[in-house]
């Protein structure tokens, strides 16, 4: 598996195994990045900066998996990442969220505090689970499709 292509190209298809390996790499990278950024920036800013840094590689990974399911990148990629972006932006700006000091934490955390915050949280969770099932558990199309040859037959 070519990791450079996995995280930089929006072309081609990857099977579920490639998606899970890529997702595991993204999660590890996110923890490391947010740990490093968290030492420098406030937590809400560190998570936004980390998300922005990892947004392009994540979109490249998701696009290839969507292609394996014979789905176009637009609008599916926006449907799957949009709620998470809205949630992060709203919590950073304090729209529908309130700062709350957690026991043992030096910095306050942003938590949903009104209908908008809870709606964004619910939307993000539901769409995130849908995306996980769609890309992580459902089989890709067998044989060639509009986006290239079957990755399992190569």
Biotite code that builds the C-alpha atoms (Angstrom):
import biotite.structure as struc

atoms = struc.array([
    struc.Atom([0.000, 0.000, 0.000], chain_id="A", res_id=1, res_name="UNK", atom_name="CA", element="C"),
    struc.Atom([1.394, 3.387, -1.033], chain_id="A", res_id=2, res_name="UNK", atom_name="CA", element="C"),
    struc.Atom([0.722, 5.691, 1.934], chain_id="A", res_id=3, res_name="UNK", atom_name="CA", element="C"),
    struc.Atom([1.647, 8.850, 0.028], chain_id="A", res_id=4, res_name="UNK", atom_name="CA", element="C"),
    struc.Atom([-1.040, 8.140, -2.559], chain_id="A", res_id=5, res_name="UNK", atom_name="CA", element="C"),
    struc.Atom([-3.475, 6.968, 0.109], chain_id="A", res_id=6, res_name="UNK", atom_name="CA", element="C"),
    struc.Atom([-3.423, 10.379, 1.818], chain_id="A", res_id=7, res_name="UNK", atom_name="CA", element="C"),
    struc.Atom([-2.761, 12.755, -1.096], chain_id="A", res_id=8, res_name="UNK", atom_name="CA", element="C"),
    struc.Atom([-4.691, 11.520, -4.125], chain_id="A", res_id=9, res_name="UNK", atom_name="CA", element="C"),
    struc.Atom([-8.428, 11.727, -4.688], chain_id="A", res_id=10, res_name="UNK", atom_name="CA", element="C"),
    struc.Atom([-8.213, 9.240, -7.595], chain_id="A", res_id=11, res_name="UNK", atom_name="CA", element="C"),
    struc.Atom([-8.805, 5.502, -7.554], chain_id="A", res_id=12, res_name="UNK", atom_name="CA", element="C"),
    struc.Atom([-10.357, 3.031, -5.179], chain_id="A", res_id=13, res_name="UNK", atom_name="CA", element="C"),
    struc.Atom([-9.350, 1.304, -1.948], chain_id="A", res_id=14, res_name="UNK", atom_name="CA", element="C"),
    struc.Atom([-10.905, -1.741, -0.269], chain_id="A", res_id=15, res_name="UNK", atom_name="CA", element="C"),
    struc.Atom([-12.169, -1.786, 3.316], chain_id="A", res_id=16, res_name="UNK", atom_name="CA", element="C"),
    struc.Atom([-8.827, -3.063, 4.622], chain_id="A", res_id=17, res_name="UNK", atom_name="CA", element="C"),
    struc.Atom([-7.013, -0.067, 3.112], chain_id="A", res_id=18, res_name="UNK", atom_name="CA", element="C"),
    struc.Atom([-9.618, 2.259, 4.597], chain_id="A", res_id=19, res_name="UNK", atom_name="CA", element="C"),
    struc.Atom([-9.212, 0.813, 8.106], chain_id="A", res_id=20, res_name="UNK", atom_name="CA", element="C"),
    struc.Atom([-5.413, 0.985, 7.914], chain_id="A", res_id=21, res_name="UNK", atom_name="CA", element="C"),
    struc.Atom([-5.622, 4.592, 6.711], chain_id="A", res_id=22, res_name="UNK", atom_name="CA", element="C"),
    struc.Atom([-8.163, 5.478, 9.403], chain_id="A", res_id=23, res_name="UNK", atom_name="CA", element="C"),
    struc.Atom([-5.949, 3.963, 12.115], chain_id="A", res_id=24, res_name="UNK", atom_name="CA", element="C"),
    struc.Atom([-3.011, 6.044, 10.844], chain_id="A", res_id=25, res_name="UNK", atom_name="CA", element="C"),
    struc.Atom([-5.198, 9.175, 10.871], chain_id="A", res_id=26, res_name="UNK", atom_name="CA", element="C"),
    struc.Atom([-6.346, 8.546, 14.457], chain_id="A", res_id=27, res_name="UNK", atom_name="CA", element="C"),
    struc.Atom([-2.766, 8.021, 15.652], chain_id="A", res_id=28, res_name="UNK", atom_name="CA", element="C"),
    struc.Atom([-1.627, 11.145, 13.790], chain_id="A", res_id=29, res_name="UNK", atom_name="CA", element="C"),
    struc.Atom([-4.513, 13.134, 15.302], chain_id="A", res_id=30, res_name="UNK", atom_name="CA", element="C"),
    struc.Atom([-3.615, 12.105, 18.867], chain_id="A", res_id=31, res_name="UNK", atom_name="CA", element="C"),
    struc.Atom([0.052, 12.978, 18.354], chain_id="A", res_id=32, res_name="UNK", atom_name="CA", element="C"),
    struc.Atom([-0.746, 16.261, 16.614], chain_id="A", res_id=33, res_name="UNK", atom_name="CA", element="C"),
    struc.Atom([-3.299, 17.397, 19.194], chain_id="A", res_id=34, res_name="UNK", atom_name="CA", element="C"),
    struc.Atom([-0.956, 16.403, 22.030], chain_id="A", res_id=35, res_name="UNK", atom_name="CA", element="C"),
    struc.Atom([1.806, 18.547, 20.521], chain_id="A", res_id=36, res_name="UNK", atom_name="CA", element="C"),
    struc.Atom([-0.514, 21.430, 19.639], chain_id="A", res_id=37, res_name="UNK", atom_name="CA", element="C"),
    struc.Atom([-2.206, 21.187, 23.052], chain_id="A", res_id=38, res_name="UNK", atom_name="CA", element="C"),
    struc.Atom([1.098, 22.023, 24.719], chain_id="A", res_id=39, res_name="UNK", atom_name="CA", element="C"),
    struc.Atom([1.299, 25.218, 22.666], chain_id="A", res_id=40, res_name="UNK", atom_name="CA", element="C"),
    struc.Atom([-2.312, 26.342, 22.116], chain_id="A", res_id=41, res_name="UNK", atom_name="CA", element="C"),
    struc.Atom([-5.583, 26.353, 24.088], chain_id="A", res_id=42, res_name="UNK", atom_name="CA", element="C"),
    struc.Atom([-7.436, 23.008, 23.666], chain_id="A", res_id=43, res_name="UNK", atom_name="CA", element="C"),
    struc.Atom([-10.254, 24.307, 21.438], chain_id="A", res_id=44, res_name="UNK", atom_name="CA", element="C"),
    struc.Atom([-7.782, 26.049, 19.106], chain_id="A", res_id=45, res_name="UNK", atom_name="CA", element="C"),
    struc.Atom([-5.450, 23.013, 19.118], chain_id="A", res_id=46, res_name="UNK", atom_name="CA", element="C"),
    struc.Atom([-8.290, 20.718, 18.022], chain_id="A", res_id=47, res_name="UNK", atom_name="CA", element="C"),
    struc.Atom([-9.320, 23.095, 15.204], chain_id="A", res_id=48, res_name="UNK", atom_name="CA", element="C"),
    struc.Atom([-5.731, 23.469, 13.949], chain_id="A", res_id=49, res_name="UNK", atom_name="CA", element="C"),
    struc.Atom([-5.227, 19.692, 14.158], chain_id="A", res_id=50, res_name="UNK", atom_name="CA", element="C"),
    struc.Atom([-8.467, 19.076, 12.283], chain_id="A", res_id=51, res_name="UNK", atom_name="CA", element="C"),
    struc.Atom([-7.484, 21.533, 9.554], chain_id="A", res_id=52, res_name="UNK", atom_name="CA", element="C"),
    struc.Atom([-4.067, 19.904, 9.143], chain_id="A", res_id=53, res_name="UNK", atom_name="CA", element="C"),
    struc.Atom([-5.610, 16.429, 8.812], chain_id="A", res_id=54, res_name="UNK", atom_name="CA", element="C"),
    struc.Atom([-8.626, 17.482, 6.723], chain_id="A", res_id=55, res_name="UNK", atom_name="CA", element="C"),
    struc.Atom([-7.001, 17.020, 3.298], chain_id="A", res_id=56, res_name="UNK", atom_name="CA", element="C"),
    struc.Atom([-5.529, 13.542, 4.001], chain_id="A", res_id=57, res_name="UNK", atom_name="CA", element="C"),
    struc.Atom([-8.841, 12.418, 5.524], chain_id="A", res_id=58, res_name="UNK", atom_name="CA", element="C"),
    struc.Atom([-10.789, 13.672, 2.508], chain_id="A", res_id=59, res_name="UNK", atom_name="CA", element="C"),
    struc.Atom([-8.402, 11.842, 0.158], chain_id="A", res_id=60, res_name="UNK", atom_name="CA", element="C"),
    struc.Atom([-8.900, 8.612, 2.128], chain_id="A", res_id=61, res_name="UNK", atom_name="CA", element="C"),
    struc.Atom([-12.689, 8.994, 2.211], chain_id="A", res_id=62, res_name="UNK", atom_name="CA", element="C"),
    struc.Atom([-12.873, 9.874, -1.499], chain_id="A", res_id=63, res_name="UNK", atom_name="CA", element="C"),
    struc.Atom([-11.129, 6.674, -2.521], chain_id="A", res_id=64, res_name="UNK", atom_name="CA", element="C"),
    struc.Atom([-13.401, 4.596, -0.307], chain_id="A", res_id=65, res_name="UNK", atom_name="CA", element="C"),
    struc.Atom([-16.482, 6.357, -1.700], chain_id="A", res_id=66, res_name="UNK", atom_name="CA", element="C"),
    struc.Atom([-15.186, 5.582, -5.193], chain_id="A", res_id=67, res_name="UNK", atom_name="CA", element="C"),
    struc.Atom([-14.976, 1.900, -4.268], chain_id="A", res_id=68, res_name="UNK", atom_name="CA", element="C"),
    struc.Atom([-18.659, 2.105, -3.312], chain_id="A", res_id=69, res_name="UNK", atom_name="CA", element="C"),
    struc.Atom([-19.263, 3.743, -6.763], chain_id="A", res_id=70, res_name="UNK", atom_name="CA", element="C"),
    struc.Atom([-20.317, 7.029, -5.174], chain_id="A", res_id=71, res_name="UNK", atom_name="CA", element="C"),
    struc.Atom([-19.067, 10.399, -6.426], chain_id="A", res_id=72, res_name="UNK", atom_name="CA", element="C"),
    struc.Atom([-16.941, 12.501, -4.089], chain_id="A", res_id=73, res_name="UNK", atom_name="CA", element="C"),
    struc.Atom([-19.368, 15.422, -4.340], chain_id="A", res_id=74, res_name="UNK", atom_name="CA", element="C"),
    struc.Atom([-21.877, 15.530, -2.558], chain_id="A", res_id=75, res_name="UNK", atom_name="CA", element="C"),
    struc.Atom([-21.033, 12.505, -0.363], chain_id="A", res_id=76, res_name="UNK", atom_name="CA", element="C"),
    struc.Atom([-17.796, 13.867, 1.025], chain_id="A", res_id=77, res_name="UNK", atom_name="CA", element="C"),
    struc.Atom([-19.530, 17.098, 2.083], chain_id="A", res_id=78, res_name="UNK", atom_name="CA", element="C"),
    struc.Atom([-22.395, 15.156, 3.652], chain_id="A", res_id=79, res_name="UNK", atom_name="CA", element="C"),
    struc.Atom([-19.976, 13.064, 5.701], chain_id="A", res_id=80, res_name="UNK", atom_name="CA", element="C"),
    struc.Atom([-17.535, 15.794, 6.830], chain_id="A", res_id=81, res_name="UNK", atom_name="CA", element="C"),
    struc.Atom([-19.834, 18.840, 6.957], chain_id="A", res_id=82, res_name="UNK", atom_name="CA", element="C"),
    struc.Atom([-21.466, 18.206, 10.356], chain_id="A", res_id=83, res_name="UNK", atom_name="CA", element="C"),
    struc.Atom([-18.080, 17.648, 12.021], chain_id="A", res_id=84, res_name="UNK", atom_name="CA", element="C"),
    struc.Atom([-16.745, 20.902, 10.600], chain_id="A", res_id=85, res_name="UNK", atom_name="CA", element="C"),
    struc.Atom([-19.876, 22.772, 11.742], chain_id="A", res_id=86, res_name="UNK", atom_name="CA", element="C"),
    struc.Atom([-19.625, 21.229, 15.218], chain_id="A", res_id=87, res_name="UNK", atom_name="CA", element="C"),
    struc.Atom([-15.949, 22.193, 15.570], chain_id="A", res_id=88, res_name="UNK", atom_name="CA", element="C"),
    struc.Atom([-16.563, 25.735, 14.332], chain_id="A", res_id=89, res_name="UNK", atom_name="CA", element="C"),
    struc.Atom([-19.607, 26.279, 16.567], chain_id="A", res_id=90, res_name="UNK", atom_name="CA", element="C"),
    struc.Atom([-17.849, 24.936, 19.670], chain_id="A", res_id=91, res_name="UNK", atom_name="CA", element="C"),
    struc.Atom([-14.753, 27.061, 19.005], chain_id="A", res_id=92, res_name="UNK", atom_name="CA", element="C"),
    struc.Atom([-16.858, 30.189, 18.510], chain_id="A", res_id=93, res_name="UNK", atom_name="CA", element="C"),
    struc.Atom([-19.109, 29.369, 21.475], chain_id="A", res_id=94, res_name="UNK", atom_name="CA", element="C"),
    struc.Atom([-22.287, 29.214, 19.376], chain_id="A", res_id=95, res_name="UNK", atom_name="CA", element="C"),
    struc.Atom([-24.582, 26.798, 21.231], chain_id="A", res_id=96, res_name="UNK", atom_name="CA", element="C"),
    struc.Atom([-21.713, 25.798, 23.536], chain_id="A", res_id=97, res_name="UNK", atom_name="CA", element="C"),
    struc.Atom([-20.501, 26.898, 26.973], chain_id="A", res_id=98, res_name="UNK", atom_name="CA", element="C"),
    struc.Atom([-17.148, 26.629, 28.703], chain_id="A", res_id=99, res_name="UNK", atom_name="CA", element="C"),
    struc.Atom([-17.160, 24.110, 31.522], chain_id="A", res_id=100, res_name="UNK", atom_name="CA", element="C"),
    struc.Atom([-14.290, 23.345, 33.874], chain_id="A", res_id=101, res_name="UNK", atom_name="CA", element="C"),
    struc.Atom([-13.782, 19.610, 34.164], chain_id="A", res_id=102, res_name="UNK", atom_name="CA", element="C"),
    struc.Atom([-12.304, 18.120, 37.350], chain_id="A", res_id=103, res_name="UNK", atom_name="CA", element="C"),
    struc.Atom([-8.568, 17.597, 36.983], chain_id="A", res_id=104, res_name="UNK", atom_name="CA", element="C"),
    struc.Atom([-8.344, 19.632, 33.781], chain_id="A", res_id=105, res_name="UNK", atom_name="CA", element="C"),
    struc.Atom([-6.420, 22.918, 33.797], chain_id="A", res_id=106, res_name="UNK", atom_name="CA", element="C"),
    struc.Atom([-8.381, 24.370, 30.853], chain_id="A", res_id=107, res_name="UNK", atom_name="CA", element="C"),
    struc.Atom([-12.170, 24.588, 30.481], chain_id="A", res_id=108, res_name="UNK", atom_name="CA", element="C"),
    struc.Atom([-13.844, 22.476, 27.782], chain_id="A", res_id=109, res_name="UNK", atom_name="CA", element="C"),
    struc.Atom([-16.612, 23.556, 25.415], chain_id="A", res_id=110, res_name="UNK", atom_name="CA", element="C"),
    struc.Atom([-19.805, 21.542, 25.939], chain_id="A", res_id=111, res_name="UNK", atom_name="CA", element="C"),
    struc.Atom([-23.209, 21.831, 24.230], chain_id="A", res_id=112, res_name="UNK", atom_name="CA", element="C"),
    struc.Atom([-25.460, 24.146, 26.204], chain_id="A", res_id=113, res_name="UNK", atom_name="CA", element="C"),
    struc.Atom([-28.472, 24.879, 24.080], chain_id="A", res_id=114, res_name="UNK", atom_name="CA", element="C"),
    struc.Atom([-30.681, 23.365, 21.396], chain_id="A", res_id=115, res_name="UNK", atom_name="CA", element="C"),
    struc.Atom([-28.244, 24.282, 18.614], chain_id="A", res_id=116, res_name="UNK", atom_name="CA", element="C"),
    struc.Atom([-25.284, 22.668, 20.389], chain_id="A", res_id=117, res_name="UNK", atom_name="CA", element="C"),
    struc.Atom([-27.205, 19.474, 21.100], chain_id="A", res_id=118, res_name="UNK", atom_name="CA", element="C"),
    struc.Atom([-28.581, 19.366, 17.546], chain_id="A", res_id=119, res_name="UNK", atom_name="CA", element="C"),
    struc.Atom([-25.079, 19.741, 16.088], chain_id="A", res_id=120, res_name="UNK", atom_name="CA", element="C"),
    struc.Atom([-23.799, 17.031, 18.424], chain_id="A", res_id=121, res_name="UNK", atom_name="CA", element="C"),
    struc.Atom([-26.609, 14.640, 17.444], chain_id="A", res_id=122, res_name="UNK", atom_name="CA", element="C"),
    struc.Atom([-26.172, 15.388, 13.731], chain_id="A", res_id=123, res_name="UNK", atom_name="CA", element="C"),
    struc.Atom([-22.415, 14.832, 13.954], chain_id="A", res_id=124, res_name="UNK", atom_name="CA", element="C"),
    struc.Atom([-22.821, 11.496, 15.751], chain_id="A", res_id=125, res_name="UNK", atom_name="CA", element="C"),
    struc.Atom([-25.555, 10.178, 13.414], chain_id="A", res_id=126, res_name="UNK", atom_name="CA", element="C"),
    struc.Atom([-23.757, 11.210, 10.218], chain_id="A", res_id=127, res_name="UNK", atom_name="CA", element="C"),
    struc.Atom([-20.426, 9.945, 11.594], chain_id="A", res_id=128, res_name="UNK", atom_name="CA", element="C"),
    struc.Atom([-21.906, 6.525, 12.301], chain_id="A", res_id=129, res_name="UNK", atom_name="CA", element="C"),
    struc.Atom([-23.535, 6.462, 8.863], chain_id="A", res_id=130, res_name="UNK", atom_name="CA", element="C"),
    struc.Atom([-20.191, 7.335, 7.229], chain_id="A", res_id=131, res_name="UNK", atom_name="CA", element="C"),
    struc.Atom([-18.414, 4.656, 9.273], chain_id="A", res_id=132, res_name="UNK", atom_name="CA", element="C"),
    struc.Atom([-20.896, 1.988, 8.174], chain_id="A", res_id=133, res_name="UNK", atom_name="CA", element="C"),
    struc.Atom([-20.889, 3.190, 4.551], chain_id="A", res_id=134, res_name="UNK", atom_name="CA", element="C"),
    struc.Atom([-17.114, 3.312, 4.203], chain_id="A", res_id=135, res_name="UNK", atom_name="CA", element="C"),
    struc.Atom([-15.889, 0.839, 6.793], chain_id="A", res_id=136, res_name="UNK", atom_name="CA", element="C"),
    struc.Atom([-18.318, -2.066, 6.687], chain_id="A", res_id=137, res_name="UNK", atom_name="CA", element="C"),
    struc.Atom([-20.174, -2.178, 3.352], chain_id="A", res_id=138, res_name="UNK", atom_name="CA", element="C"),
    struc.Atom([-18.498, -3.951, 0.444], chain_id="A", res_id=139, res_name="UNK", atom_name="CA", element="C"),
    struc.Atom([-17.297, -2.037, -2.560], chain_id="A", res_id=140, res_name="UNK", atom_name="CA", element="C"),
    struc.Atom([-18.661, -2.682, -6.032], chain_id="A", res_id=141, res_name="UNK", atom_name="CA", element="C"),
    struc.Atom([-17.328, -5.860, -7.607], chain_id="A", res_id=142, res_name="UNK", atom_name="CA", element="C"),
    struc.Atom([-15.366, -5.431, -10.796], chain_id="A", res_id=143, res_name="UNK", atom_name="CA", element="C"),
    struc.Atom([-14.577, -2.152, -12.472], chain_id="A", res_id=144, res_name="UNK", atom_name="CA", element="C"),
    struc.Atom([-16.806, 0.843, -11.851], chain_id="A", res_id=145, res_name="UNK", atom_name="CA", element="C"),
    struc.Atom([-16.808, 4.517, -12.883], chain_id="A", res_id=146, res_name="UNK", atom_name="CA", element="C"),
    struc.Atom([-13.721, 5.179, -10.739], chain_id="A", res_id=147, res_name="UNK", atom_name="CA", element="C"),
    struc.Atom([-11.394, 2.366, -11.790], chain_id="A", res_id=148, res_name="UNK", atom_name="CA", element="C"),
    struc.Atom([-10.690, -1.334, -11.522], chain_id="A", res_id=149, res_name="UNK", atom_name="CA", element="C"),
    struc.Atom([-11.612, -3.428, -8.499], chain_id="A", res_id=150, res_name="UNK", atom_name="CA", element="C"),
    struc.Atom([-8.786, -3.023, -5.940], chain_id="A", res_id=151, res_name="UNK", atom_name="CA", element="C"),
    struc.Atom([-9.321, -6.586, -4.720], chain_id="A", res_id=152, res_name="UNK", atom_name="CA", element="C"),
    struc.Atom([-8.586, -8.023, -8.170], chain_id="A", res_id=153, res_name="UNK", atom_name="CA", element="C"),
    struc.Atom([-5.256, -6.200, -8.626], chain_id="A", res_id=154, res_name="UNK", atom_name="CA", element="C"),
])
